[in-house]
């Protein structure tokens, strides 16, 4: 069964059914034992899993659920009517829509043979385990960024959506999705089924007007600043050159003069992702893996808040994705950690279809971005 809570030092034990004496007898070339390999793997996996649900950057974008679908109001508008002594107003209820959320397993094979383990060094195995953690980080990043920049629906049995289930993106014209969406009326503004959040621009570069339009797109649905805007490293110089409009953060070793305007956040890097400044109520983040000429604006409601743009589906009963080590069921081998592989199960869908405005400045027509 799935256990709640973080993996910590209490989990660094030899599991029931595993012979500790046998583990000790299987010794590696440099004197390390299989028990050492198990402890190393436990530490690596525990660190990854603890950080996955609490990453200060990704948690701005996501929330977790173990449910296979999400439901939301569409196109609703209502107003109270004057009271009369004998009158009775007609009852009204919200119109609802919904879509499914994907879920699939991802594997990484370490592929240690019994003969290799007899001659291996622990440092080499540690490097392989670090690569497995890196592979999981890469899959996580690509899955999140790809969903931000894909207008079409996800579908198919292979991603856990059956033969008819659909997992759409943000608000888009009916012709671009199989799950029509009319955003709820807000402050007297009504919308249609062709309301579009995927906005292309043939200008070839981000401008102040594009950022202002993105902010207006979020505001008209009731999302209020401050907002976040994600760009690729290649577009950093374009954004910072917007003047007037862009205001940068202080550099790590330099404080701006007291008479100069300053943003009210730091430029602290979060695992390679870093805020570079502010423009049009957006805090701008340079995000490795974002493709050139693409941007994404959104409102974060706090870590893992259900109103954040993306909804990450996890296995039933889980609170967050868990990277685990398993033995290859097709070829388990004879040594305790032979043919070890890592596996994680999750799927990325959209939660709030109004809380996201993808931008593409590389052409007059929208084209999905490819995350790296």
C-alpha positions as CSV (number, residue, x, y, z in Angstrom):
1,X,0.0,0.0,0.0
2,X,1.0,3.7,-0.4
3,X,2.4,5.3,2.8
4,X,1.7,8.9,3.6
5,X,4.6,11.3,4.4
6,X,8.1,12.0,3.4
7,X,10.8,9.3,3.1
8,X,13.2,10.0,5.9
9,X,16.0,8.3,7.8
10,X,13.5,5.9,9.4
11,X,13.2,4.3,6.0
12,X,16.9,3.4,5.7
13,X,16.4,-0.2,6.9
14,X,16.7,-3.6,5.4
15,X,13.2,-4.6,4.3
16,X,11.3,-7.5,5.6
17,X,12.1,-10.6,3.6
18,X,15.6,-9.4,2.7
19,X,18.5,-11.4,4.3
20,X,20.9,-8.9,5.7
21,X,23.6,-11.6,5.9
22,X,23.3,-12.4,2.2
23,X,23.5,-8.7,1.4
24,X,26.7,-8.4,3.3
25,X,28.2,-11.5,1.6
26,X,27.7,-9.9,-1.9
27,X,30.6,-7.5,-1.8
28,X,31.6,-5.0,-4.4
29,X,35.1,-4.5,-5.8
30,X,36.0,-1.7,-3.5
31,X,34.6,-3.4,-0.4
32,X,31.2,-1.9,-0.4
33,X,28.3,-4.3,0.2
34,X,24.9,-4.6,-1.4
35,X,23.5,-3.1,1.8
36,X,25.5,0.0,1.0
37,X,23.9,0.1,-2.5
38,X,20.4,-0.2,-1.0
39,X,21.2,2.6,1.5
40,X,22.5,4.8,-1.3
41,X,19.5,4.2,-3.4
42,X,17.1,4.9,-0.5
43,X,18.8,8.2,0.2
44,X,18.7,9.3,-3.4
45,X,15.1,8.4,-3.9
46,X,14.1,9.9,-0.6
47,X,15.7,13.2,-1.4
48,X,14.0,13.4,-4.8
49,X,10.6,12.5,-3.5
50,X,10.8,15.0,-0.6
51,X,11.7,17.8,-3.0
52,X,9.2,16.9,-5.7
53,X,6.1,17.9,-3.7
54,X,7.7,21.0,-2.1
55,X,9.8,22.6,-4.9
56,X,9.2,26.3,-4.5
57,X,9.1,26.9,-8.2
58,X,7.0,24.0,-9.6
59,X,4.6,24.2,-6.7
60,X,3.6,27.7,-7.9
61,X,2.2,26.0,-11.1
62,X,0.6,22.8,-9.8
63,X,-1.7,21.0,-7.4
64,X,-2.0,17.3,-6.9
65,X,-5.0,15.0,-7.1
66,X,-5.5,11.2,-7.2
67,X,-8.8,11.7,-9.0
68,X,-9.1,10.9,-12.7
69,X,-11.2,13.9,-13.6
70,X,-11.8,17.6,-12.7
71,X,-15.1,19.6,-12.8
72,X,-15.7,23.3,-13.2
73,X,-18.4,25.9,-13.8
74,X,-18.8,27.3,-17.4
75,X,-20.5,30.4,-18.8
76,X,-22.6,31.1,-15.7
77,X,-24.2,34.5,-15.1
78,X,-26.9,35.4,-12.5
79,X,-28.3,38.4,-10.7
80,X,-30.8,38.7,-7.8
81,X,-34.4,39.8,-8.7
82,X,-36.6,42.2,-6.9
83,X,-38.6,40.8,-4.0
84,X,-42.4,40.7,-4.1
85,X,-44.7,39.7,-1.4
86,X,-46.1,36.6,-3.1
87,X,-43.5,36.1,-5.8
88,X,-41.1,33.3,-5.9
89,X,-37.9,33.5,-8.0
90,X,-37.0,30.7,-10.3
91,X,-34.3,28.4,-8.9
92,X,-31.0,28.6,-10.7
93,X,-28.0,26.2,-10.7
94,X,-24.5,26.4,-12.1
95,X,-23.8,24.8,-15.5
96,X,-20.8,22.4,-15.1
97,X,-18.2,20.9,-17.5
98,X,-15.2,18.7,-16.9
99,X,-12.4,16.6,-18.4
100,X,-10.1,13.8,-17.5
101,X,-6.6,13.9,-16.2
102,X,-3.8,11.6,-17.7
103,X,-1.8,9.1,-15.7
104,X,1.1,6.9,-16.9
105,X,4.2,5.2,-15.6
106,X,7.7,6.2,-16.6
107,X,10.8,3.9,-16.3
108,X,14.6,4.3,-16.2
109,X,16.7,1.1,-16.3
110,X,19.9,1.0,-14.4
111,X,20.7,-2.4,-15.9
112,X,23.3,-3.8,-13.5
113,X,24.2,-7.4,-14.3
114,X,25.3,-9.9,-11.7
115,X,28.8,-10.1,-13.2
116,X,29.1,-6.3,-13.2
117,X,28.1,-6.0,-9.6
118,X,30.8,-8.4,-8.5
119,X,33.4,-6.0,-10.0
120,X,31.7,-2.6,-9.6
121,X,32.8,0.3,-7.5
122,X,30.3,2.1,-5.3
123,X,31.2,5.5,-7.0
124,X,30.2,4.1,-10.4
125,X,26.9,2.9,-9.0
126,X,26.3,6.3,-7.3
127,X,26.9,8.0,-10.7
128,X,24.3,5.7,-12.3
129,X,21.8,6.5,-9.5
130,X,22.4,10.2,-9.9
131,X,21.6,9.8,-13.6
132,X,18.4,8.0,-12.7
133,X,17.4,11.0,-10.5
134,X,18.3,13.4,-13.3
135,X,16.2,11.4,-15.7
136,X,13.2,11.7,-13.3
137,X,13.8,15.5,-13.0
138,X,14.0,15.8,-16.8
139,X,10.7,13.9,-17.3
140,X,9.0,16.0,-14.6
141,X,10.1,19.3,-16.2
142,X,9.3,18.3,-19.7
143,X,5.8,17.0,-18.8
144,X,4.9,20.3,-17.0
145,X,6.3,22.7,-19.6
146,X,4.9,20.7,-22.5
147,X,1.3,20.9,-21.1
148,X,1.7,24.6,-20.7
149,X,2.5,25.1,-24.4
150,X,0.2,22.5,-26.0
151,X,-3.2,23.7,-27.2
152,X,-4.6,20.3,-28.3
153,X,-6.2,17.6,-26.2
154,X,-4.3,14.7,-24.7
155,X,-6.1,11.4,-25.4
156,X,-5.6,7.6,-25.6
157,X,-5.4,4.5,-23.4
158,X,-1.6,4.8,-23.2
159,X,-1.9,8.0,-21.1
160,X,-4.7,6.6,-18.9
161,X,-7.6,8.4,-20.7
162,X,-9.4,5.3,-22.1
163,X,-10.5,5.4,-25.7
164,X,-12.8,8.4,-25.4
165,X,-11.5,10.5,-22.5
166,X,-9.9,13.9,-23.2
167,X,-7.6,16.1,-21.3
168,X,-7.7,19.6,-22.8
169,X,-5.5,22.7,-22.4
170,X,-6.4,26.2,-21.4
171,X,-9.3,28.2,-22.9
172,X,-9.2,27.9,-26.7
173,X,-11.6,28.1,-29.7
174,X,-14.0,25.2,-30.0
175,X,-12.2,24.1,-33.2
176,X,-9.0,23.4,-31.3
177,X,-10.5,21.1,-28.5
178,X,-13.0,18.3,-28.1
179,X,-14.0,19.8,-24.7
180,X,-15.7,23.1,-25.4
181,X,-15.2,25.7,-22.7
182,X,-17.1,29.0,-22.1
183,X,-15.3,30.8,-19.3
184,X,-17.7,31.9,-16.5
185,X,-18.9,35.5,-16.6
186,X,-16.8,37.9,-14.5
187,X,-17.7,41.4,-13.5
188,X,-20.3,41.7,-16.3
189,X,-18.0,40.4,-19.0
190,X,-19.3,37.4,-20.9
191,X,-17.3,35.0,-23.1
192,X,-18.0,32.6,-25.9
193,X,-16.9,29.1,-26.8
194,X,-14.3,30.6,-29.1
195,X,-12.5,32.5,-26.3
196,X,-8.8,32.1,-27.0
197,X,-5.8,32.1,-24.6
198,X,-3.1,30.7,-27.0
199,X,-1.9,33.9,-28.6
200,X,0.6,34.0,-31.5
201,X,2.5,37.1,-32.7
202,X,4.5,37.4,-35.9
203,X,6.8,40.1,-34.5
204,X,9.6,37.7,-33.6
205,X,10.2,39.2,-30.1
206,X,8.4,39.9,-26.9
207,X,7.2,43.5,-26.4
208,X,5.7,45.5,-23.6
209,X,2.3,45.3,-25.5
210,X,2.4,41.5,-25.4
211,X,3.0,41.4,-21.7
212,X,0.3,44.0,-21.1
213,X,-2.1,41.9,-23.2
214,X,-1.2,38.8,-21.2
215,X,-1.9,40.5,-17.9
216,X,-5.2,41.8,-19.2
217,X,-6.1,38.2,-20.3
218,X,-5.7,37.0,-16.7
219,X,-7.5,40.0,-15.1
220,X,-10.6,39.6,-17.2
221,X,-11.2,36.2,-15.5
222,X,-10.7,37.6,-12.0
223,X,-7.1,36.7,-11.5
224,X,-5.3,39.6,-9.9
225,X,-1.6,40.5,-9.8
226,X,1.1,39.8,-9.0
227,X,1.5,37.3,-12.0
228,X,4.3,35.0,-13.1
229,X,5.7,34.8,-16.7
230,X,8.0,32.0,-17.9
231,X,10.5,32.5,-20.7
232,X,13.4,30.6,-22.2
233,X,17.1,31.6,-21.5
234,X,17.4,32.7,-25.1
235,X,14.7,35.3,-24.6
236,X,16.2,36.8,-21.5
237,X,18.0,39.6,-23.3
238,X,14.9,40.5,-25.3
239,X,12.8,40.9,-22.1
240,X,15.5,42.8,-20.2
241,X,15.9,45.2,-23.1
242,X,12.2,46.4,-23.0
243,X,12.4,50.0,-22.0
244,X,10.6,51.6,-20.4
245,X,8.8,48.8,-18.7
246,X,11.3,46.2,-17.4
247,X,12.8,46.5,-14.0
248,X,15.5,44.0,-13.0
249,X,16.3,42.4,-9.7
250,X,19.5,43.3,-7.9
251,X,22.5,41.2,-8.9
252,X,23.8,38.8,-6.3
253,X,26.9,40.9,-5.6
254,X,25.4,44.4,-6.2
255,X,22.8,46.5,-4.4
256,X,21.0,49.1,-6.5
257,X,21.3,52.7,-5.3
258,X,18.8,54.0,-2.8
259,X,17.3,56.5,-5.4
260,X,16.7,53.8,-7.9
261,X,13.4,51.9,-8.2
262,X,13.7,48.3,-7.0
263,X,11.5,45.2,-7.3
264,X,10.3,43.7,-4.1
265,X,11.6,40.2,-4.6
266,X,15.1,38.6,-4.8
267,X,16.8,37.0,-7.7
268,X,17.4,33.7,-5.8
269,X,17.8,30.8,-8.2
270,X,15.5,27.7,-7.7
271,X,17.3,24.7,-9.2
272,X,18.3,26.6,-12.3
273,X,15.1,28.6,-12.6
274,X,15.6,32.3,-11.7
275,X,13.5,35.5,-11.6
276,X,15.2,38.3,-13.5
277,X,12.8,41.2,-12.9
278,X,9.3,42.6,-13.3
279,X,7.2,44.0,-16.1
280,X,3.5,44.7,-16.4
281,X,2.7,43.1,-13.1
282,X,4.6,39.9,-14.0
283,X,7.6,38.5,-12.2
284,X,9.6,37.1,-15.1
285,X,11.3,33.7,-14.7
286,X,14.1,32.3,-17.0
287,X,13.3,28.6,-17.1
288,X,15.7,26.0,-18.6
289,X,13.8,23.8,-21.0
290,X,11.4,26.4,-22.2
291,X,11.6,26.7,-26.0
292,X,12.7,29.9,-27.6
293,X,10.0,32.4,-28.6
294,X,7.5,31.0,-26.1
295,X,6.2,32.5,-22.9
296,X,3.6,31.5,-20.3
297,X,1.7,33.9,-18.0
298,X,-0.3,32.8,-15.0
299,X,-1.4,33.6,-11.4
300,X,0.0,31.5,-8.6
301,X,-2.3,31.1,-5.7
302,X,0.4,29.5,-3.5
303,X,2.2,26.2,-3.3
304,X,0.1,23.3,-4.6
305,X,-3.1,25.3,-4.6
306,X,-6.0,23.9,-6.6
307,X,-6.4,27.2,-8.4
308,X,-3.0,27.0,-9.9
309,X,-2.9,26.3,-13.7
310,X,-1.8,22.6,-13.7
311,X,-3.4,19.6,-12.0
312,X,-1.0,16.6,-11.6
313,X,-2.7,13.3,-11.2
314,X,-1.0,10.7,-9.0
315,X,-1.9,7.0,-8.2
316,X,-5.0,6.5,-6.1
317,X,-4.2,7.2,-2.4
318,X,-0.9,9.1,-3.1
319,X,-0.3,12.7,-2.1
320,X,2.4,13.4,-4.7
321,X,4.4,11.4,-7.2
322,X,6.9,8.9,-5.8
323,X,10.0,7.7,-7.5
324,X,10.7,4.2,-6.5
325,X,13.2,1.5,-7.2
326,X,11.9,-1.9,-8.5
327,X,13.5,-5.0,-10.0
328,X,12.8,-5.7,-13.7
329,X,9.9,-8.1,-13.6
330,X,10.9,-9.5,-17.0
331,X,14.4,-10.3,-15.9
332,X,14.8,-10.0,-12.1
333,X,18.2,-11.7,-12.0
334,X,19.9,-13.5,-9.1
335,X,21.7,-10.7,-7.2
336,X,19.7,-8.6,-4.7
337,X,19.9,-5.4,-6.8
338,X,20.5,-6.9,-10.3
339,X,18.6,-5.2,-13.1
340,X,17.3,-2.5,-10.8
341,X,15.1,0.2,-12.4
342,X,13.4,3.3,-11.2
343,X,9.8,4.1,-11.9
344,X,7.4,7.0,-11.3
345,X,3.7,7.4,-12.1
346,X,2.0,10.8,-12.8
347,X,0.1,12.7,-15.4
348,X,-0.2,16.4,-16.1
349,X,-3.4,18.1,-17.0
350,X,-4.9,21.6,-16.8
351,X,-6.8,22.5,-13.6
352,X,-8.1,26.1,-14.1
353,X,-8.6,26.6,-17.8
354,X,-8.7,30.4,-17.4
355,X,-5.4,30.6,-15.4
356,X,-2.9,30.5,-18.2
357,X,-2.1,32.5,-21.3
358,X,0.6,30.9,-23.5
359,X,2.4,33.2,-25.9
360,X,4.3,32.5,-29.2
361,X,6.2,35.2,-30.9
362,X,7.6,33.2,-33.8
363,X,4.7,33.3,-36.2
364,X,1.2,34.5,-37.1
365,X,-0.4,31.1,-36.3
366,X,-0.1,29.2,-33.0
367,X,2.3,26.2,-33.0
368,X,2.8,24.0,-29.9
369,X,6.1,24.4,-28.2
370,X,8.5,21.5,-27.5
371,X,10.1,21.5,-24.1
372,X,13.6,20.2,-23.6
